[in-house]
């Protein structure tokens, strides 16, 4: 179970709550994520969406598409 940092909307106090509480409307309406927590969530989402060559075939295709340097004379 992951905990996240939030602010209580009513008092402005900082708390650590289980992340799944934000999935429950009656619990989530009283909290907002901290700016640091929002940024961490954005970084995690971006990291998950980055394409990565996970198979040898994908790595070969990625190598083939990379231009060779130094093979041609500059004009």
C-alpha positions as a Python dict, from the first residue, in 0.01 Angstrom:
ca = {
    (1, 'X'): (0, 0, 0),
    (2, 'X'): (145, 335, -106),
    (3, 'X'): (106, 648, 101),
    (4, 'X'): (96, 996, -50),
    (5, 'X'): (128, 1349, 86),
    (6, 'X'): (-186, 1561, 84),
    (7, 'X'): (-324, 1879, 235),
    (8, 'X'): (-655, 1885, 422),
    (9, 'X'): (-879, 2138, 242),
    (10, 'X'): (-1048, 2251, 563),
    (11, 'X'): (-737, 2320, 772),
    (12, 'X'): (-448, 2325, 526),
    (13, 'X'): (-258, 2072, 737),
    (14, 'X'): (-31, 1823, 566),
    (15, 'X'): (-112, 1451, 602),
    (16, 'X'): (1, 1114, 466),
    (17, 'X'): (-287, 897, 352),
    (18, 'X'): (-319, 570, 160),
    (19, 'X'): (-324, 647, -212),
    (20, 'X'): (-644, 451, -273),
    (21, 'X'): (-838, 696, -54),
    (22, 'X'): (-836, 939, -346),
    (23, 'X'): (-1037, 685, -547),
    (24, 'X'): (-1326, 714, -297),
    (25, 'X'): (-1526, 1036, -359),
    (26, 'X'): (-1640, 1075, 3),
    (27, 'X'): (-1278, 1061, 123),
    (28, 'X'): (-1104, 1244, -159),
    (29, 'X'): (-1319, 1557, -150),
    (30, 'X'): (-1147, 1670, 171),
    (31, 'X'): (-788, 1634, 44),
    (32, 'X'): (-566, 1781, -229),
    (33, 'X'): (-227, 1647, -332),
    (34, 'X'): (78, 1854, -246),
    (35, 'X'): (261, 2017, -539),
    (36, 'X'): (555, 1782, -481),
    (37, 'X'): (322, 1478, -491),
    (38, 'X'): (156, 1599, -813),
    (39, 'X'): (498, 1642, -976),
    (40, 'X'): (605, 1294, -860),
    (41, 'X'): (287, 1148, -1011),
    (42, 'X'): (355, 1326, -1341),
    (43, 'X'): (712, 1193, -1351),
    (44, 'X'): (591, 839, -1277),
    (45, 'X'): (329, 860, -1553),
    (46, 'X'): (586, 989, -1801),
    (47, 'X'): (827, 713, -1706),
    (48, 'X'): (559, 449, -1766),
    (49, 'X'): (472, 590, -2108),
    (50, 'X'): (831, 609, -2243),
    (51, 'X'): (884, 352, -2519),
    (52, 'X'): (1157, 106, -2433),
    (53, 'X'): (1299, -170, -2652),
    (54, 'X'): (1192, -473, -2451),
    (55, 'X'): (1265, -742, -2707),
    (56, 'X'): (1581, -812, -2908),
    (57, 'X'): (1388, -750, -3232),
    (58, 'X'): (1282, -405, -3114),
    (59, 'X'): (1641, -323, -3018),
    (60, 'X'): (1763, -422, -3365),
    (61, 'X'): (1502, -200, -3532),
    (62, 'X'): (1604, 87, -3304),
    (63, 'X'): (1971, 37, -3398),
    (64, 'X'): (1889, 28, -3771),
    (65, 'X'): (1704, 360, -3753),
    (66, 'X'): (1995, 539, -3585),
    (67, 'X'): (2196, 740, -3840),
    (68, 'X'): (2563, 656, -3867),
    (69, 'X'): (2801, 937, -3778),
    (70, 'X'): (3119, 1009, -3965),
    (71, 'X'): (3028, 799, -4269),
    (72, 'X'): (2957, 1090, -4501),
    (73, 'X'): (3160, 1397, -4580),
    (74, 'X'): (3003, 1721, -4462),
    (75, 'X'): (2927, 1975, -4732),
}
